[in-house]
Amino acid sequence: MLIKNFSKQGFIVIKDAVDQKFLIKLQNTILNDTKNVKKRTKKINNSLFLKIIKNVKNHNLFDFIHPINKKIFSTELINELLNQKKIISCLVNLLGRDLAVSSDSSLTVNLPKKENNYYFKDWHQEIWSGSSPSHVQLWSPIFQSNSNTGQIEFIKDSHTWGHVPHQNRRPISLPKNFKTIKTNISDRDLLVFSTLLLHRTAETQFPRMGMAMTVKNYKYKDMSFSDNQDWKIFSHSEITKIQRVLGNHYLSPFRLINQEKKFKDI
């Protein structure tokens, strides 16, 4: 993984970014949050997910995903995911240490048929949904049968095109001879890409669930639409840690003498 590739190609692939034990923990949280599964698994298990999704694929996917999302964000699961060693290292190099994830980040389910499937979109940029060019988008598969189907595709160099005109969630026009980049993301891998990069999900032969997340440096104020969203902080810089311990913007002298424990709690 080379950080400089992010500016050149608009994305980075982090191989084995997610620890296998944590992935199993996350899968178990999802599987055991449904009525169909009563026992936990001790291995990465896509077959149980396939059984569950068969019973819900004709229903509203949002109703299926929403309670699971709430559980992931109300616990430390999202923090644990984003603080995986390779992931936090990449994000700190790109954005700095003061990091927050949008609470609008979500699990996404893609089904073999496009009908009534919101998560199959045409080519699009994340900035269309209010993300800032200073944010980054993350995506990782949580359940997928194999890496040959349901992958994310990019339009090469489109992160250098600026805001692509669009209407009804589709680009109005694109260059005639653009080139595409197909990814090959396996379990435990993670994509980090620019919110300007045009992308879409390729058709899939099997139901697939992934985690899509928007991350920003919350100290950087760009007055974008995303300021209206809720954000969950998962990382602090060393300077921010000091400010949090002091607890007031006047930085009153000597107010925390003999209270070193507060630093240890951050």
Contacts in CASP RR format, 6 or more apart in sequence:
PFRMAT RR
TARGET T0000
AUTHOR 0000-0000-0000
METHOD contacts of the structure
MODEL  1
MLIKNFSKQGFIVIKDAVDQKFLIKLQNTILNDTKNVKKRTKKINNSLFL
KIIKNVKNHNLFDFIHPINKKIFSTELINELLNQKKIISCLVNLLGRDLA
VSSDSSLTVNLPKKENNYYFKDWHQEIWSGSSPSHVQLWSPIFQSNSNTG
QIEFIKDSHTWGHVPHQNRRPISLPKNFKTIKTNISDRDLLVFSTLLLHR
TAETQFPRMGMAMTVKNYKYKDMSFSDNQDWKIFSHSEITKIQRVLGNHY
LSPFRLINQEKKFKDI
1 12 0 8 1.000
1 13 0 8 1.000
1 14 0 8 1.000
1 15 0 8 1.000
1 86 0 8 1.000
1 90 0 8 1.000
2 12 0 8 1.000
3 12 0 8 1.000
3 90 0 8 1.000
3 93 0 8 1.000
3 94 0 8 1.000
5 11 0 8 1.000
5 12 0 8 1.000
6 12 0 8 1.000
6 94 0 8 1.000
6 192 0 8 1.000
6 194 0 8 1.000
9 156 0 8 1.000
9 157 0 8 1.000
9 159 0 8 1.000
9 181 0 8 1.000
10 154 0 8 1.000
10 159 0 8 1.000
10 193 0 8 1.000
10 194 0 8 1.000
10 196 0 8 1.000
10 197 0 8 1.000
11 154 0 8 1.000
11 191 0 8 1.000
11 192 0 8 1.000
11 193 0 8 1.000
11 194 0 8 1.000
11 197 0 8 1.000
12 90 0 8 1.000
12 191 0 8 1.000
12 192 0 8 1.000
12 193 0 8 1.000
13 183 0 8 1.000
13 185 0 8 1.000
13 189 0 8 1.000
13 190 0 8 1.000
13 191 0 8 1.000
14 86 0 8 1.000
14 87 0 8 1.000
14 90 0 8 1.000
14 189 0 8 1.000
14 190 0 8 1.000
14 191 0 8 1.000
14 192 0 8 1.000
15 189 0 8 1.000
16 86 0 8 1.000
16 188 0 8 1.000
16 189 0 8 1.000
17 84 0 8 1.000
17 86 0 8 1.000
17 87 0 8 1.000
17 140 0 8 1.000
17 188 0 8 1.000
17 189 0 8 1.000
17 190 0 8 1.000
18 81 0 8 1.000
18 84 0 8 1.000
18 87 0 8 1.000
18 140 0 8 1.000
18 188 0 8 1.000
18 189 0 8 1.000
18 190 0 8 1.000
19 84 0 8 1.000
19 188 0 8 1.000
20 44 0 8 1.000
20 188 0 8 1.000
22 80 0 8 1.000
22 81 0 8 1.000
22 84 0 8 1.000
23 44 0 8 1.000
23 142 0 8 1.000
23 187 0 8 1.000
23 188 0 8 1.000
24 41 0 8 1.000
24 42 0 8 1.000
24 43 0 8 1.000
24 44 0 8 1.000
25 77 0 8 1.000
26 72 0 8 1.000
26 77 0 8 1.000
26 81 0 8 1.000
26 142 0 8 1.000
27 41 0 8 1.000
27 44 0 8 1.000
27 45 0 8 1.000
27 49 0 8 1.000
27 142 0 8 1.000
27 143 0 8 1.000
28 40 0 8 1.000
28 41 0 8 1.000
29 68 0 8 1.000
29 71 0 8 1.000
29 72 0 8 1.000
29 75 0 8 1.000
29 77 0 8 1.000
30 49 0 8 1.000
30 68 0 8 1.000
30 107 0 8 1.000
30 142 0 8 1.000
30 143 0 8 1.000
30 209 0 8 1.000
31 37 0 8 1.000
31 40 0 8 1.000
31 41 0 8 1.000
31 45 0 8 1.000
31 48 0 8 1.000
31 49 0 8 1.000
31 52 0 8 1.000
32 38 0 8 1.000
32 40 0 8 1.000
33 67 0 8 1.000
33 68 0 8 1.000
33 71 0 8 1.000
34 52 0 8 1.000
36 51 0 8 1.000
36 52 0 8 1.000
36 55 0 8 1.000
37 48 0 8 1.000
37 52 0 8 1.000
41 48 0 8 1.000
44 187 0 8 1.000
46 143 0 8 1.000
46 144 0 8 1.000
46 145 0 8 1.000
49 143 0 8 1.000
49 207 0 8 1.000
49 209 0 8 1.000
50 143 0 8 1.000
50 145 0 8 1.000
50 206 0 8 1.000
50 207 0 8 1.000
53 109 0 8 1.000
53 111 0 8 1.000
53 207 0 8 1.000
53 209 0 8 1.000
54 207 0 8 1.000
56 64 0 8 1.000
57 111 0 8 1.000
57 207 0 8 1.000
61 109 0 8 1.000
61 117 0 8 1.000
61 118 0 8 1.000
61 119 0 8 1.000
62 118 0 8 1.000
64 109 0 8 1.000
65 106 0 8 1.000
65 107 0 8 1.000
65 108 0 8 1.000
65 109 0 8 1.000
68 107 0 8 1.000
69 106 0 8 1.000
69 107 0 8 1.000
71 77 0 8 1.000
72 78 0 8 1.000
72 107 0 8 1.000
73 103 0 8 1.000
73 105 0 8 1.000
73 232 0 8 1.000
78 101 0 8 1.000
78 105 0 8 1.000
78 213 0 8 1.000
78 232 0 8 1.000
78 234 0 8 1.000
79 232 0 8 1.000
79 234 0 8 1.000
81 87 0 8 1.000
81 211 0 8 1.000
82 88 0 8 1.000
82 91 0 8 1.000
82 99 0 8 1.000
82 101 0 8 1.000
82 138 0 8 1.000
82 213 0 8 1.000
82 215 0 8 1.000
82 234 0 8 1.000
82 235 0 8 1.000
83 234 0 8 1.000
83 235 0 8 1.000
86 190 0 8 1.000
87 138 0 8 1.000
87 190 0 8 1.000
88 235 0 8 1.000
90 192 0 8 1.000
91 99 0 8 1.000
91 136 0 8 1.000
91 192 0 8 1.000
91 215 0 8 1.000
91 235 0 8 1.000
92 99 0 8 1.000
92 235 0 8 1.000
94 136 0 8 1.000
94 192 0 8 1.000
95 136 0 8 1.000
95 215 0 8 1.000
95 216 0 8 1.000
95 217 0 8 1.000
95 220 0 8 1.000
96 217 0 8 1.000
96 237 0 8 1.000
97 235 0 8 1.000
97 236 0 8 1.000
97 237 0 8 1.000
97 238 0 8 1.000
97 240 0 8 1.000
98 217 0 8 1.000
98 218 0 8 1.000
98 219 0 8 1.000
98 233 0 8 1.000
98 235 0 8 1.000
98 236 0 8 1.000
98 237 0 8 1.000
98 240 0 8 1.000
99 215 0 8 1.000
99 216 0 8 1.000
99 217 0 8 1.000
99 218 0 8 1.000
99 233 0 8 1.000
99 234 0 8 1.000
99 235 0 8 1.000
100 215 0 8 1.000
100 216 0 8 1.000
100 217 0 8 1.000
100 218 0 8 1.000
100 231 0 8 1.000
100 232 0 8 1.000
100 233 0 8 1.000
100 234 0 8 1.000
101 213 0 8 1.000
101 214 0 8 1.000
101 215 0 8 1.000
101 231 0 8 1.000
101 232 0 8 1.000
101 234 0 8 1.000
102 213 0 8 1.000
102 214 0 8 1.000
102 215 0 8 1.000
102 216 0 8 1.000
102 226 0 8 1.000
102 229 0 8 1.000
102 230 0 8 1.000
102 231 0 8 1.000
102 232 0 8 1.000
103 229 0 8 1.000
103 230 0 8 1.000
103 231 0 8 1.000
103 232 0 8 1.000
104 214 0 8 1.000
104 229 0 8 1.000
104 230 0 8 1.000
105 211 0 8 1.000
105 212 0 8 1.000
105 213 0 8 1.000
105 214 0 8 1.000
106 211 0 8 1.000
106 212 0 8 1.000
107 142 0 8 1.000
107 209 0 8 1.000
107 210 0 8 1.000
107 211 0 8 1.000
107 212 0 8 1.000
108 119 0 8 1.000
108 209 0 8 1.000
108 210 0 8 1.000
108 211 0 8 1.000
108 212 0 8 1.000
109 119 0 8 1.000
109 207 0 8 1.000
109 208 0 8 1.000
109 209 0 8 1.000
109 210 0 8 1.000
110 117 0 8 1.000
110 119 0 8 1.000
110 120 0 8 1.000
110 150 0 8 1.000
110 201 0 8 1.000
110 204 0 8 1.000
110 207 0 8 1.000
110 208 0 8 1.000
110 209 0 8 1.000
111 117 0 8 1.000
111 204 0 8 1.000
111 207 0 8 1.000
112 203 0 8 1.000
112 204 0 8 1.000
112 205 0 8 1.000
112 206 0 8 1.000
112 207 0 8 1.000
114 120 0 8 1.000
114 203 0 8 1.000
119 201 0 8 1.000
120 200 0 8 1.000
120 201 0 8 1.000
120 203 0 8 1.000
121 169 0 8 1.000
121 200 0 8 1.000
121 201 0 8 1.000
122 169 0 8 1.000
122 170 0 8 1.000
122 171 0 8 1.000
122 200 0 8 1.000
123 155 0 8 1.000
123 170 0 8 1.000
123 171 0 8 1.000
123 174 0 8 1.000
123 198 0 8 1.000
123 199 0 8 1.000
123 200 0 8 1.000
124 166 0 8 1.000
124 169 0 8 1.000
124 170 0 8 1.000
124 171 0 8 1.000
124 198 0 8 1.000
124 199 0 8 1.000
124 200 0 8 1.000
125 158 0 8 1.000
125 163 0 8 1.000
125 164 0 8 1.000
125 166 0 8 1.000
125 195 0 8 1.000
125 196 0 8 1.000
125 197 0 8 1.000
125 198 0 8 1.000
125 199 0 8 1.000
126 135 0 8 1.000
126 137 0 8 1.000
126 195 0 8 1.000
126 196 0 8 1.000
126 214 0 8 1.000
127 133 0 8 1.000
127 163 0 8 1.000
127 195 0 8 1.000
127 196 0 8 1.000
128 166 0 8 1.000
128 169 0 8 1.000
130 224 0 8 1.000
130 225 0 8 1.000
130 226 0 8 1.000
131 137 0 8 1.000
131 195 0 8 1.000
131 214 0 8 1.000
131 224 0 8 1.000
131 226 0 8 1.000
132 195 0 8 1.000
132 216 0 8 1.000
132 222 0 8 1.000
132 224 0 8 1.000
132 226 0 8 1.000
133 194 0 8 1.000
133 195 0 8 1.000
133 196 0 8 1.000
134 216 0 8 1.000
134 217 0 8 1.000
134 220 0 8 1.000
134 222 0 8 1.000
135 195 0 8 1.000
135 214 0 8 1.000
135 215 0 8 1.000
135 216 0 8 1.000
135 226 0 8 1.000
136 192 0 8 1.000
136 193 0 8 1.000
136 194 0 8 1.000
136 195 0 8 1.000
136 214 0 8 1.000
136 215 0 8 1.000
136 216 0 8 1.000
137 191 0 8 1.000
137 192 0 8 1.000
137 193 0 8 1.000
137 194 0 8 1.000
137 195 0 8 1.000
137 197 0 8 1.000
137 212 0 8 1.000
137 213 0 8 1.000
137 214 0 8 1.000
137 215 0 8 1.000
138 190 0 8 1.000
138 191 0 8 1.000
138 192 0 8 1.000
138 211 0 8 1.000
138 212 0 8 1.000
138 213 0 8 1.000
138 214 0 8 1.000
138 215 0 8 1.000
139 152 0 8 1.000
139 185 0 8 1.000
139 190 0 8 1.000
139 191 0 8 1.000
139 193 0 8 1.000
139 210 0 8 1.000
139 211 0 8 1.000
139 212 0 8 1.000
139 213 0 8 1.000
140 185 0 8 1.000
140 188 0 8 1.000
140 189 0 8 1.000
140 190 0 8 1.000
140 191 0 8 1.000
140 210 0 8 1.000
140 211 0 8 1.000
141 185 0 8 1.000
141 186 0 8 1.000
141 187 0 8 1.000
141 189 0 8 1.000
141 208 0 8 1.000
141 209 0 8 1.000
141 210 0 8 1.000
141 211 0 8 1.000
142 209 0 8 1.000
142 210 0 8 1.000
142 211 0 8 1.000
143 207 0 8 1.000
143 208 0 8 1.000
143 209 0 8 1.000
143 210 0 8 1.000
144 150 0 8 1.000
144 187 0 8 1.000
144 206 0 8 1.000
144 208 0 8 1.000
144 209 0 8 1.000
144 210 0 8 1.000
145 205 0 8 1.000
145 206 0 8 1.000
145 208 0 8 1.000
146 206 0 8 1.000
147 184 0 8 1.000
147 185 0 8 1.000
147 186 0 8 1.000
149 202 0 8 1.000
149 203 0 8 1.000
149 204 0 8 1.000
149 205 0 8 1.000
149 206 0 8 1.000
149 208 0 8 1.000
150 201 0 8 1.000
150 202 0 8 1.000
150 203 0 8 1.000
150 204 0 8 1.000
150 205 0 8 1.000
150 208 0 8 1.000
151 182 0 8 1.000
151 183 0 8 1.000
151 184 0 8 1.000
151 185 0 8 1.000
151 201 0 8 1.000
151 202 0 8 1.000
152 183 0 8 1.000
152 185 0 8 1.000
152 191 0 8 1.000
152 199 0 8 1.000
152 200 0 8 1.000
152 201 0 8 1.000
152 202 0 8 1.000
153 180 0 8 1.000
153 181 0 8 1.000
153 182 0 8 1.000
153 183 0 8 1.000
153 199 0 8 1.000
153 200 0 8 1.000
153 201 0 8 1.000
153 202 0 8 1.000
154 180 0 8 1.000
154 181 0 8 1.000
154 183 0 8 1.000
154 193 0 8 1.000
154 197 0 8 1.000
154 198 0 8 1.000
154 199 0 8 1.000
155 174 0 8 1.000
155 178 0 8 1.000
155 179 0 8 1.000
155 180 0 8 1.000
155 181 0 8 1.000
155 197 0 8 1.000
155 198 0 8 1.000
155 199 0 8 1.000
156 178 0 8 1.000
156 179 0 8 1.000
156 180 0 8 1.000
156 181 0 8 1.000
157 179 0 8 1.000
158 164 0 8 1.000
158 178 0 8 1.000
158 196 0 8 1.000
158 197 0 8 1.000
158 198 0 8 1.000
159 193 0 8 1.000
159 194 0 8 1.000
159 196 0 8 1.000
159 197 0 8 1.000
160 196 0 8 1.000
161 196 0 8 1.000
161 198 0 8 1.000
162 196 0 8 1.000
163 196 0 8 1.000
164 171 0 8 1.000
164 174 0 8 1.000
164 198 0 8 1.000
165 171 0 8 1.000
165 172 0 8 1.000
165 173 0 8 1.000
166 172 0 8 1.000
171 198 0 8 1.000
174 198 0 8 1.000
182 202 0 8 1.000
183 191 0 8 1.000
185 191 0 8 1.000
193 199 0 8 1.000
195 214 0 8 1.000
214 226 0 8 1.000
216 226 0 8 1.000
216 231 0 8 1.000
218 231 0 8 1.000
218 233 0 8 1.000
219 237 0 8 1.000
219 240 0 8 1.000
236 244 0 8 1.000
236 266 0 8 1.000
241 263 0 8 1.000
241 266 0 8 1.000
244 266 0 8 1.000
245 256 0 8 1.000
245 262 0 8 1.000
245 263 0 8 1.000
245 266 0 8 1.000
246 252 0 8 1.000
246 255 0 8 1.000
246 256 0 8 1.000
248 255 0 8 1.000
256 262 0 8 1.000
END
